[in-house]
């Protein structure tokens, strides 16, 4: 028996079970490359955003997560995430995590990498669509061996969006996710994007 193959199979089975338990969105193959917001302006994106809806993410517990972004002097973005209502730890501090986001390529400023821990690779943060003042549609994807895991968020400047805006954004998110998981070349990619 080849122990290397056995270990890979056990690892895949454990990851699959963990994903199913947390309703992660696993898909075969490598991460898709969706269209992102054209002419994205990171400065306009700064401020507080509230999570309205998301694909399940094992690293996010609770509801109504809030993120506050602020531009740092070196051009990177300070990221401060916390749960709403503000949950307090036993030491009296809010349940927060702080990180740094960086534009990966200045020609594609809507594609950022976010890091919360030193020595850990940046997590992708792709702004698919935003009007800067009310909503943002964000996508992230990570490759694992022969499959990838999707994450997506509908964010807003307020804790609630109007029903018509929510319907539009949910429809847009559904269309993007469906498009991204169709076999390559079966749909016109111009139908998806900003």
Backbone as a chain_set.jsonl record, in Angstrom:
{"seq": "XXXXXXXXXXXXXXXXXXXXXXXXXXXXXXXXXXXXXXXXXXXXXXXXXXXXXXXXXXXXXXXXXXXXXXXXXXXXXXXXXXXXXXXXXXXXXXXXXXXXXXXXXXXXXXXXXXXXXXXXXXXXXXXXXXXXXXXXXXXXXXXXXXXXXXXXXXXXXXXXXXXXXXXXXXXXXXXXXXXXXXXXXXXXXXXXXX", "coords": {"N": [[0.843, -1.188, 0.0], [0.586, 2.174, -0.853], [1.7, 4.642, 1.126], [1.759, 7.393, 0.832], [-0.314, 8.045, -1.017], [-2.446, 7.104, 0.497], [-2.414, 8.877, 2.699], [-3.029, 11.283, 1.415], [-5.623, 10.709, 0.536], [-6.929, 10.37, 2.997], [-6.594, 12.951, 4.049], [-8.042, 14.46, 2.149], [-10.593, 13.357, 2.575], [-11.063, 14.147, 5.235], [-11.002, 16.954, 4.956], [-13.176, 17.293, 3.239], [-15.26, 16.328, 4.851], [-15.118, 18.189, 6.954], [-15.72, 20.501, 5.553], [-18.326, 19.951, 4.683], [-19.594, 19.878, 7.123], [-19.457, 22.52, 7.854], [-20.704, 23.759, 5.787], [-19.227, 24.729, 3.632], [-18.244, 25.946, 0.396], [-17.195, 23.916, -1.795], [-15.483, 23.068, -4.821], [-14.622, 21.267, -7.816], [-11.387, 21.445, -9.425], [-9.32, 24.342, -10.285], [-9.32, 27.694, -8.875], [-11.682, 29.982, -10.244], [-11.457, 32.942, -12.324], [-12.937, 35.683, -11.885], [-14.504, 38.642, -13.357], [-13.644, 41.89, -12.216], [-14.372, 44.954, -10.392], [-14.16, 47.683, -12.509], [-11.791, 50.343, -12.808], [-11.394, 50.63, -10.047], [-11.355, 52.377, -6.97], [-9.472, 52.493, -4.305], [-9.332, 54.305, -2.193], [-11.914, 55.476, -2.025], [-13.22, 53.294, -1.062], [-12.637, 53.022, 1.57], [-13.522, 52.986, 5.08], [-16.402, 51.941, 7.011], [-17.909, 48.775, 6.604], [-20.703, 46.607, 6.55], [-21.502, 43.213, 6.955], [-23.914, 41.75, 5.041], [-24.849, 39.479, 3.783], [-23.531, 36.18, 3.122], [-21.578, 33.583, 1.559], [-21.259, 30.567, 3.307], [-18.593, 30.64, 5.674], [-16.016, 29.073, 7.249], [-14.185, 30.372, 8.874], [-15.47, 32.547, 9.845], [-17.439, 33.252, 12.438], [-20.724, 33.639, 13.761], [-23.011, 36.392, 13.127], [-23.596, 39.333, 11.145], [-21.025, 40.472, 10.826], [-18.579, 43.024, 10.901], [-16.518, 45.26, 9.119], [-13.853, 47.532, 9.152], [-12.089, 49.684, 7.169], [-9.044, 51.366, 6.662], [-6.832, 53.693, 5.182], [-3.346, 53.355, 5.161], [-0.221, 55.082, 5.79], [1.747, 53.905, 4.126], [0.378, 53.075, 1.907], [-0.912, 50.655, 2.073], [-3.784, 48.891, 3.421], [-5.377, 49.141, 6.478], [-7.119, 46.659, 8.174], [-9.853, 46.065, 10.137], [-11.71, 43.784, 11.706], [-14.749, 42.787, 13.257], [-17.258, 41.209, 15.348], [-20.754, 41.837, 15.349], [-23.581, 42.042, 17.44], [-21.169, 43.859, 19.404], [-19.145, 41.561, 20.593], [-17.791, 40.665, 23.684], [-14.715, 39.587, 24.962], [-13.449, 37.406, 27.581], [-11.449, 38.879, 28.778], [-12.34, 41.435, 28.647], [-12.057, 42.807, 26.268], [-13.122, 43.704, 22.921], [-14.276, 41.307, 20.497], [-12.198, 41.056, 18.094], [-10.247, 41.159, 15.043], [-7.263, 42.075, 13.517], [-5.818, 43.118, 10.453], [-3.924, 43.403, 7.36], [-4.43, 44.756, 4.168], [-3.475, 44.564, 0.741], [-3.083, 45.988, -2.463], [-2.606, 43.872, -5.113], [-1.66, 44.149, -7.726], [-1.042, 47.038, -9.394], [-2.347, 47.644, -11.763], [-4.7, 46.315, -11.539], [-6.51, 47.226, -9.334], [-8.75, 46.348, -7.849], [-8.277, 43.862, -6.958], [-7.216, 42.495, -4.152], [-4.98, 41.392, -1.542], [-5.355, 39.936, 1.605], [-4.055, 39.814, 4.828], [-3.959, 38.305, 7.988], [-2.294, 37.112, 9.743], [1.142, 36.844, 10.45], [3.443, 35.258, 8.27], [1.565, 33.65, 7.081], [-0.016, 32.985, 4.037], [-1.462, 35.59, 1.998], [-4.979, 36.139, 1.893], [-7.239, 36.063, -0.823], [-9.102, 38.931, -1.92], [-11.469, 40.067, -3.755], [-12.989, 42.702, -5.281], [-15.9, 42.632, -6.793], [-18.01, 44.254, -7.543], [-19.051, 47.537, -6.746], [-20.613, 50.491, -5.431], [-19.471, 52.183, -3.788], [-20.785, 53.853, -1.881], [-23.038, 52.522, -0.893], [-23.237, 49.632, -1.366], [-21.29, 46.575, -1.701], [-19.913, 43.904, -3.54], [-18.165, 41.096, -2.915], [-15.649, 38.694, -3.659], [-13.885, 35.67, -3.019], [-11.418, 33.121, -3.301], [-9.829, 30.019, -2.756], [-7.321, 27.733, -3.628], [-7.057, 24.212, -3.179], [-5.245, 21.522, -3.557], [-6.822, 19.448, -5.67], [-9.162, 20.832, -5.846], [-11.227, 23.762, -5.181], [-12.171, 26.388, -2.867], [-14.851, 28.514, -2.416], [-15.69, 31.844, -1.391], [-17.93, 34.443, -0.632], [-19.289, 37.719, -0.307], [-21.916, 39.976, 0.467], [-21.784, 43.258, 1.096], [-22.507, 46.225, 2.992], [-22.893, 49.767, 3.584], [-24.591, 50.352, 5.586], [-26.439, 48.672, 8.184], [-28.569, 47.373, 7.07], [-30.03, 46.685, 3.922], [-32.183, 47.964, 1.345], [-35.062, 46.134, 0.214], [-35.291, 45.883, -2.615], [-32.678, 46.446, -3.504], [-31.309, 44.362, -2.233], [-32.44, 42.136, -3.52], [-31.501, 42.554, -6.145], [-28.688, 42.366, -5.68], [-28.426, 39.773, -4.583], [-29.292, 38.291, -6.768], [-27.31, 39.002, -8.615], [-25.033, 37.949, -7.297], [-25.712, 35.225, -7.279], [-25.761, 34.735, -10.06], [-23.06, 35.246, -10.698], [-21.695, 33.269, -9.164], [-22.842, 30.941, -10.269], [-21.983, 31.206, -12.952], [-19.203, 31.081, -12.573], [-18.812, 28.437, -11.92], [-19.529, 26.9, -14.07], [-18.702, 24.644, -16.731], [-15.692, 25.522, -18.393], [-15.879, 27.931, -20.985], [-18.58, 27.714, -21.651], [-20.331, 29.78, -21.288], [-20.98, 33.189, -22.058], [-18.502, 35.295, -20.983], [-18.782, 38.039, -20.771], [-21.173, 38.603, -19.661], [-20.937, 38.617, -16.99], [-19.706, 40.568, -14.346], [-18.649, 43.915, -13.565]], "CA": [[0.0, 0.0, 0.0], [1.347, 3.416, -0.948], [1.297, 5.491, 2.256], [1.568, 8.765, 0.363], [-1.677, 8.139, -1.553], [-3.37, 6.904, 1.609], [-2.471, 10.117, 3.465], [-3.754, 12.273, 0.615], [-7.041, 10.342, 0.571], [-7.434, 10.671, 4.337], [-6.662, 14.401, 4.152], [-9.184, 14.912, 1.349], [-11.825, 12.941, 3.249], [-11.239, 15.016, 6.398], [-11.361, 18.291, 4.485], [-14.531, 17.223, 2.709], [-16.166, 16.214, 5.993], [-15.121, 19.483, 7.655], [-16.437, 21.454, 4.703], [-19.749, 19.633, 4.725], [-20.085, 20.264, 8.443], [-19.54, 23.975, 7.923], [-21.392, 24.201, 4.571], [-18.317, 25.432, 2.727], [-18.561, 25.792, -1.015], [-16.08, 23.247, -2.463], [-15.714, 22.771, -6.236], [-13.445, 20.658, -8.437], [-10.551, 22.302, -10.27], [-8.689, 25.536, -9.729], [-10.173, 28.873, -8.695], [-12.005, 30.785, -11.428], [-10.942, 34.317, -12.333], [-14.068, 36.518, -12.291], [-14.284, 40.052, -13.648], [-13.702, 42.725, -11.016], [-14.777, 46.346, -10.587], [-13.247, 48.485, -13.325], [-11.396, 51.638, -12.248], [-11.617, 50.59, -8.603], [-10.663, 53.407, -6.217], [-9.356, 51.971, -2.95], [-9.584, 55.391, -1.247], [-13.368, 55.593, -1.857], [-13.693, 52.072, -0.413], [-12.316, 53.095, 2.996], [-14.635, 53.216, 5.993], [-17.04, 50.774, 7.62], [-18.808, 47.939, 5.801], [-21.399, 45.587, 7.324], [-21.82, 41.996, 6.217], [-25.353, 41.554, 4.913], [-25.028, 38.079, 3.424], [-22.264, 35.552, 2.734], [-21.473, 32.142, 1.442], [-20.711, 30.166, 4.607], [-17.142, 30.667, 5.815], [-15.666, 28.435, 8.51], [-13.393, 31.272, 9.697], [-16.339, 33.62, 10.349], [-18.504, 32.785, 13.312], [-21.675, 34.686, 14.1], [-23.66, 37.144, 12.059], [-23.407, 40.781, 11.139], [-19.635, 40.889, 10.95], [-18.323, 44.398, 10.472], [-15.123, 45.536, 8.777], [-13.496, 48.926, 8.969], [-10.863, 49.802, 6.374], [-8.44, 52.703, 6.68], [-5.595, 53.773, 4.403], [-2.144, 53.583, 5.952], [0.733, 55.944, 5.074], [2.521, 53.168, 3.123], [-0.495, 52.702, 0.798], [-1.671, 49.455, 2.39], [-5.053, 49.158, 4.085], [-5.601, 48.513, 7.784], [-8.399, 45.959, 8.207], [-10.287, 45.742, 11.491], [-12.957, 43.021, 11.637], [-15.32, 42.353, 14.526], [-18.627, 40.722, 15.328], [-21.793, 42.74, 15.835], [-23.205, 43.087, 18.381], [-19.784, 43.755, 19.83], [-18.969, 40.526, 21.594], [-16.672, 40.972, 24.557], [-13.991, 38.424, 25.458], [-13.347, 37.347, 29.048], [-10.519, 39.917, 29.237], [-12.991, 42.735, 28.533], [-11.831, 43.412, 24.951], [-14.029, 43.285, 21.854], [-13.837, 40.18, 19.675], [-11.737, 41.65, 16.838], [-9.014, 40.699, 14.423], [-6.703, 43.149, 12.692], [-4.958, 42.657, 9.376], [-3.47, 44.366, 6.358], [-4.771, 44.426, 2.786], [-2.599, 45.203, -0.241], [-3.391, 45.815, -3.88], [-1.588, 42.946, -5.62], [-1.144, 44.63, -9.008], [-1.632, 48.377, -9.534], [-3.211, 47.703, -12.939], [-5.957, 45.667, -11.139], [-6.624, 47.609, -7.919], [-9.873, 45.697, -7.171], [-7.798, 42.564, -6.483], [-6.363, 42.715, -2.991], [-4.635, 40.267, -0.691], [-5.538, 40.307, 3.003], [-3.319, 38.954, 5.746], [-4.257, 38.529, 9.396], [-1.252, 36.468, 10.541], [2.465, 36.835, 9.817], [3.872, 33.943, 7.821], [0.466, 32.968, 6.406], [-0.271, 33.617, 2.736], [-2.593, 36.505, 1.897], [-6.233, 35.636, 1.365], [-7.73, 36.936, -1.888], [-10.257, 39.791, -1.67], [-11.743, 40.633, -5.073], [-14.191, 43.519, -5.313], [-16.555, 42.404, -8.087], [-18.856, 45.4, -7.864], [-19.37, 48.43, -5.644], [-20.895, 51.885, -5.758], [-18.71, 52.847, -2.72], [-21.581, 54.536, -0.859], [-24.092, 51.705, -0.296], [-23.047, 48.181, -1.417], [-20.108, 45.978, -2.313], [-19.992, 42.469, -3.771], [-16.777, 40.649, -2.781], [-15.426, 37.273, -3.927], [-12.588, 35.127, -2.648], [-11.309, 31.706, -3.636], [-8.541, 29.431, -2.403], [-7.08, 26.409, -4.213], [-6.578, 23.114, -2.34], [-4.965, 20.325, -4.346], [-7.617, 19.259, -6.883], [-10.427, 21.546, -5.742], [-11.123, 25.11, -4.626], [-13.229, 26.789, -1.942], [-15.364, 29.865, -2.678], [-16.277, 32.689, -0.367], [-18.488, 35.659, -1.237], [-19.979, 38.56, 0.661], [-22.618, 41.205, 0.124], [-21.491, 44.217, 2.154], [-23.232, 47.492, 2.87], [-22.479, 50.839, 4.497], [-25.555, 50.342, 6.68], [-26.694, 47.298, 8.635], [-29.687, 46.825, 6.314], [-30.236, 47.214, 2.568], [-33.581, 47.882, 0.936], [-35.412, 44.853, -0.392], [-34.996, 45.86, -4.054], [-31.224, 46.356, -3.661], [-30.938, 42.997, -1.845], [-32.833, 41.221, -4.6], [-30.531, 42.75, -7.234], [-27.373, 41.855, -5.294], [-28.517, 38.317, -4.481], [-29.357, 37.798, -8.139], [-25.969, 39.188, -9.173], [-24.144, 36.981, -6.659], [-26.087, 33.906, -7.796], [-25.291, 34.658, -11.445], [-21.593, 35.164, -10.692], [-21.296, 31.956, -8.665], [-23.228, 29.945, -11.29], [-21.076, 31.36, -14.079], [-17.848, 30.658, -12.203], [-18.726, 26.994, -11.772], [-19.887, 26.199, -15.299], [-17.511, 24.221, -17.474], [-15.064, 26.629, -19.125], [-16.262, 28.156, -22.375], [-19.993, 27.454, -21.939], [-21.132, 30.991, -21.12], [-20.311, 34.422, -22.45], [-18.015, 35.941, -19.782], [-19.136, 39.462, -20.727], [-22.412, 38.742, -18.921], [-20.593, 38.704, -15.58], [-18.706, 41.605, -14.068], [-19.131, 45.127, -12.896]], "C": [[0.884, 1.247, 0.0], [0.842, 4.377, 0.129], [1.039, 6.924, 1.839], [0.152, 8.96, -0.162], [-2.716, 7.992, -0.452], [-3.529, 8.195, 2.407], [-3.233, 11.206, 2.721], [-5.248, 11.981, 0.657], [-7.66, 10.656, 1.93], [-7.597, 12.179, 4.509], [-7.86, 14.946, 3.378], [-10.51, 14.545, 2.015], [-12.103, 13.832, 4.458], [-11.649, 16.422, 5.989], [-12.794, 18.324, 3.964], [-15.55, 17.149, 3.841], [-16.262, 17.535, 6.745], [-15.907, 20.511, 6.86], [-17.936, 21.203, 4.744], [-20.345, 20.064, 6.054], [-20.269, 21.775, 8.549], [-20.153, 24.588, 6.673], [-20.499, 25.045, 3.674], [-18.694, 25.107, 1.292], [-17.333, 25.245, -1.764], [-16.458, 22.936, -3.911], [-14.468, 22.143, -6.829], [-12.671, 21.685, -9.273], [-10.007, 23.51, -9.535], [-9.683, 26.695, -9.638], [-10.45, 29.571, -10.022], [-11.453, 32.204, -11.265], [-12.068, 35.257, -12.793], [-13.633, 37.94, -12.661], [-14.426, 40.84, -12.35], [-14.112, 44.14, -11.394], [-13.721, 47.083, -11.421], [-12.984, 49.814, -12.641], [-11.666, 51.723, -10.746], [-10.747, 51.632, -7.912], [-10.626, 52.989, -4.747], [-9.649, 53.049, -1.905], [-11.085, 55.561, -0.984], [-13.952, 54.41, -1.069], [-13.473, 52.101, 1.106], [-13.559, 53.4, 3.817], [-15.197, 51.899, 6.484], [-17.995, 50.11, 6.642], [-19.412, 46.879, 6.717], [-21.708, 44.399, 6.421], [-23.33, 41.796, 6.232], [-25.658, 40.085, 4.644], [-23.688, 37.514, 2.99], [-22.495, 34.103, 2.367], [-20.864, 31.7, 2.761], [-19.185, 30.14, 4.587], [-16.775, 30.156, 7.199], [-14.907, 29.386, 9.435], [-14.211, 32.437, 10.244], [-17.465, 33.004, 11.161], [-19.461, 33.951, 13.568], [-22.237, 35.365, 12.871], [-23.292, 38.6, 12.188], [-21.967, 41.187, 11.401], [-19.478, 42.27, 10.348], [-16.844, 44.537, 10.173], [-14.946, 47.036, 8.622], [-12.143, 48.975, 8.293], [-10.348, 51.233, 6.469], [-7.092, 52.646, 5.973], [-4.433, 54.092, 5.328], [-1.166, 54.423, 5.127], [1.524, 55.225, 3.97], [1.675, 52.696, 1.938], [-1.248, 51.4, 1.014], [-2.932, 49.859, 3.157], [-5.103, 48.414, 5.417], [-7.0, 47.923, 7.76], [-8.703, 45.631, 9.665], [-11.655, 45.082, 11.391], [-13.441, 42.703, 13.04], [-16.763, 41.954, 14.347], [-19.56, 41.771, 15.901], [-22.946, 41.858, 16.298], [-21.801, 42.815, 18.922], [-19.658, 42.734, 20.946], [-17.702, 40.825, 22.384], [-16.057, 39.672, 25.058], [-13.924, 38.484, 26.978], [-12.392, 38.407, 29.599], [-11.09, 41.329, 29.07], [-12.815, 43.416, 27.187], [-12.85, 42.885, 23.949], [-13.417, 42.129, 21.065], [-13.476, 40.71, 18.285], [-10.531, 40.905, 16.301], [-8.55, 41.813, 13.486], [-5.768, 42.56, 11.65], [-4.571, 43.79, 8.455], [-3.88, 43.849, 4.978], [-3.849, 45.214, 1.864], [-3.141, 44.961, -1.634], [-2.257, 44.975, -4.452], [-0.898, 43.454, -6.882], [-1.83, 45.974, -9.272], [-2.518, 48.515, -10.776], [-4.576, 47.036, -12.674], [-6.2, 45.971, -9.658], [-7.791, 46.974, -7.163], [-9.5, 44.301, -6.67], [-6.79, 42.821, -5.37], [-6.033, 41.381, -2.331], [-4.735, 40.741, 0.741], [-4.81, 39.295, 3.884], [-3.666, 39.327, 7.179], [-3.166, 37.952, 10.31], [0.064, 36.483, 9.779], [2.829, 35.403, 9.44], [2.795, 33.133, 7.126], [0.178, 33.723, 5.119], [-1.497, 34.521, 2.79], [-3.821, 35.77, 1.374], [-6.726, 36.583, 0.287], [-8.997, 37.683, -1.484], [-10.495, 40.54, -2.973], [-13.055, 41.41, -5.02], [-14.803, 43.38, -6.715], [-17.364, 43.617, -8.521], [-19.088, 46.222, -6.604], [-19.768, 49.794, -6.193], [-20.245, 52.795, -4.703], [-19.58, 53.428, -1.607], [-22.671, 53.658, -0.247], [-23.782, 50.21, -0.296], [-21.687, 47.809, -2.004], [-20.337, 44.479, -2.429], [-18.556, 41.967, -3.852], [-16.695, 39.144, -2.966], [-14.016, 36.887, -3.491], [-12.585, 33.643, -2.974], [-9.906, 31.228, -3.286], [-8.453, 28.035, -2.995], [-6.553, 25.444, -3.155], [-6.453, 21.877, -3.22], [-5.799, 20.304, -5.626], [-8.956, 19.995, -6.851], [-10.17, 22.947, -5.195], [-12.328, 25.389, -3.729], [-13.569, 28.249, -2.218], [-15.831, 30.542, -1.398], [-16.829, 33.906, -1.091], [-19.293, 36.403, -0.182], [-20.737, 39.671, -0.055], [-22.403, 42.114, 1.331], [-22.28, 45.494, 1.91], [-22.68, 48.497, 3.873], [-23.401, 50.942, 5.705], [-25.828, 48.885, 7.047], [-27.802, 46.598, 7.845], [-29.703, 47.476, 4.935], [-31.719, 47.102, 2.237], [-33.812, 46.568, 0.212], [-35.041, 44.8, -1.876], [-33.489, 45.767, -4.307], [-30.748, 44.941, -3.307], [-31.281, 41.996, -2.935], [-31.843, 41.328, -5.756], [-29.178, 42.134, -6.899], [-27.367, 40.337, -5.156], [-28.558, 37.68, -5.863], [-27.976, 37.875, -8.792], [-25.004, 38.154, -8.601], [-24.434, 35.577, -7.164], [-25.583, 33.724, -9.22], [-23.777, 34.492, -11.516], [-21.157, 33.775, -10.271], [-21.647, 30.869, -9.681], [-22.286, 30.003, -12.482], [-19.694, 30.791, -13.757], [-17.709, 29.145, -12.127], [-19.264, 26.215, -12.958], [-18.609, 25.713, -15.96], [-16.996, 25.379, -18.32], [-15.574, 26.705, -20.569], [-17.735, 27.961, -22.674], [-20.872, 28.691, -21.834], [-20.312, 32.186, -21.545], [-19.842, 35.158, -21.198], [-18.366, 37.42, -19.687], [-20.43, 39.693, -19.946], [-22.161, 38.899, -17.429], [-19.58, 39.804, -15.398], [-19.364, 42.818, -13.475], [-20.185, 45.847, -13.695]], "O": [[1.829, 1.341, 0.784], [-0.286, 4.865, 0.063], [0.193, 7.6, 2.424], [-0.515, 9.929, 0.2], [-3.744, 8.67, -0.464], [-4.648, 8.572, 2.757], [-3.992, 11.964, 3.325], [-6.055, 12.9, 0.799], [-8.785, 11.151, 2.004], [-8.605, 12.642, 5.043], [-8.603, 15.788, 3.882], [-11.446, 15.344, 2.014], [-13.245, 14.23, 4.685], [-12.537, 17.017, 6.6], [-13.534, 19.274, 4.221], [-16.579, 17.823, 3.802], [-17.352, 17.957, 7.131], [-16.668, 21.298, 7.424], [-18.724, 22.145, 4.83], [-21.472, 20.557, 6.105], [-21.152, 22.245, 9.267], [-20.128, 25.808, 6.509], [-20.973, 25.979, 3.027], [-19.375, 24.119, 1.018], [-16.534, 26.012, -2.3], [-17.602, 22.585, -4.2], [-13.359, 22.452, -6.393], [-13.238, 22.662, -9.761], [-10.206, 23.676, -8.332], [-10.75, 26.666, -10.251], [-9.542, 29.733, -10.837], [-11.035, 32.595, -10.175], [-12.14, 35.591, -13.976], [-12.534, 38.376, -12.318], [-15.236, 40.492, -11.491], [-14.189, 44.479, -12.575], [-12.541, 47.098, -11.073], [-13.862, 50.353, -11.967], [-12.109, 52.754, -10.24], [-9.561, 51.765, -8.215], [-11.62, 53.115, -4.032], [-10.166, 52.734, -0.833], [-11.487, 55.768, 0.161], [-15.032, 54.51, -0.487], [-14.054, 51.299, 1.837], [-14.52, 53.99, 3.324], [-14.544, 50.86, 6.386], [-18.775, 50.768, 5.952], [-18.716, 46.316, 7.562], [-22.121, 44.563, 5.273], [-23.946, 41.686, 7.292], [-26.598, 39.52, 5.202], [-22.809, 38.253, 2.546], [-23.463, 33.476, 2.796], [-20.011, 32.41, 3.294], [-18.567, 29.685, 3.624], [-17.176, 30.737, 8.207], [-14.971, 29.232, 10.655], [-13.696, 33.234, 11.027], [-18.334, 32.318, 10.622], [-19.047, 35.111, 13.586], [-21.976, 34.968, 11.736], [-22.749, 39.04, 13.202], [-21.718, 42.149, 12.128], [-20.17, 42.63, 9.395], [-16.007, 43.993, 10.893], [-15.785, 47.718, 8.034], [-11.172, 48.39, 8.772], [-11.117, 52.189, 6.37], [-6.32, 51.701, 6.134], [-4.521, 54.984, 6.172], [-1.272, 54.47, 3.902], [1.928, 55.852, 2.991], [2.18, 51.997, 1.059], [-2.134, 51.065, 0.227], [-3.116, 51.028, 3.496], [-4.895, 47.202, 5.469], [-7.957, 48.595, 7.375], [-7.899, 44.993, 10.344], [-12.641, 45.729, 11.038], [-12.639, 42.385, 13.919], [-17.411, 42.296, 13.357], [-19.201, 42.502, 16.824], [-23.282, 40.937, 15.553], [-21.318, 41.683, 18.897], [-20.015, 42.999, 22.094], [-16.673, 41.192, 21.817], [-16.761, 38.772, 25.517], [-14.296, 39.487, 27.587], [-12.509, 38.796, 30.761], [-10.393, 42.311, 29.326], [-13.365, 44.496, 26.973], [-13.374, 41.781, 24.093], [-12.196, 41.996, 20.98], [-14.334, 40.805, 17.408], [-9.885, 40.129, 17.005], [-9.347, 42.408, 12.76], [-5.021, 41.622, 11.928], [-4.843, 44.962, 8.717], [-3.703, 42.673, 4.66], [-3.485, 46.356, 2.144], [-3.603, 43.864, -1.95], [-1.085, 45.32, -4.299], [0.294, 43.223, -7.085], [-3.056, 46.039, -9.363], [-3.356, 49.414, -10.832], [-5.499, 47.171, -13.478], [-6.106, 45.075, -8.82], [-7.823, 47.053, -5.935], [-10.312, 43.633, -6.031], [-5.677, 43.293, -5.604], [-6.718, 40.379, -2.538], [-4.257, 41.827, 1.069], [-4.936, 38.083, 3.703], [-3.671, 40.502, 7.545], [-3.118, 38.262, 11.5], [0.097, 36.169, 8.589], [2.561, 34.461, 10.187], [3.071, 32.042, 6.628], [0.132, 34.953, 5.109], [-2.447, 34.257, 3.527], [-3.715, 34.89, 0.52], [-6.641, 37.799, 0.46], [-9.858, 37.138, -0.794], [-9.815, 41.523, -3.266], [-14.109, 40.837, -4.745], [-14.292, 43.935, -7.688], [-17.405, 43.967, -9.701], [-19.298, 45.67, -5.524], [-19.327, 50.202, -7.268], [-20.437, 54.011, -4.716], [-19.124, 53.485, -0.465], [-23.192, 53.997, 0.815], [-24.048, 49.556, 0.713], [-21.036, 48.596, -2.692], [-20.891, 43.858, -1.522], [-17.809, 42.361, -4.749], [-17.557, 38.404, -2.493], [-13.081, 37.681, -3.586], [-13.625, 32.987, -2.929], [-8.923, 31.94, -3.494], [-9.391, 27.245, -2.882], [-5.71, 25.809, -2.335], [-7.456, 21.262, -3.582], [-5.52, 21.055, -6.561], [-9.791, 19.802, -7.734], [-9.053, 23.279, -4.799], [-13.359, 24.723, -3.818], [-12.689, 29.109, -2.249], [-16.299, 29.897, -0.46], [-16.24, 34.353, -2.075], [-19.893, 35.802, 0.71], [-20.267, 40.23, -1.046], [-22.794, 41.778, 2.449], [-22.667, 45.804, 0.784], [-22.079, 48.123, 4.88], [-23.046, 51.541, 6.72], [-25.482, 47.975, 6.293], [-27.959, 45.38, 7.935], [-29.425, 48.667, 4.797], [-32.424, 46.252, 2.78], [-32.885, 45.967, -0.332], [-34.532, 43.784, -2.347], [-33.066, 45.076, -5.233], [-29.89, 44.383, -3.992], [-30.487, 41.105, -3.234], [-31.396, 40.312, -6.288], [-28.582, 41.455, -7.735], [-26.409, 39.682, -5.566], [-27.93, 36.647, -6.096], [-27.533, 36.927, -9.441], [-24.236, 37.547, -9.348], [-23.508, 34.817, -7.448], [-25.037, 32.673, -9.555], [-23.271, 33.691, -12.303], [-20.335, 33.157, -10.947], [-20.841, 29.972, -9.929], [-21.839, 28.966, -12.972], [-19.094, 30.099, -14.579], [-16.603, 28.621, -12.257], [-19.44, 25.0, -12.871], [-17.547, 26.306, -15.77], [-17.783, 26.129, -18.898], [-15.684, 25.698, -21.267], [-18.129, 28.031, -23.839], [-22.033, 28.661, -22.244], [-19.089, 32.194, -21.406], [-20.676, 35.609, -20.413], [-18.255, 38.001, -18.607], [-20.756, 40.83, -19.604], [-23.066, 39.271, -16.683], [-18.679, 39.957, -16.223], [-20.478, 42.762, -12.956], [-20.686, 46.885, -13.261]]}, "num_chains": 1, "name": "protein.A"}
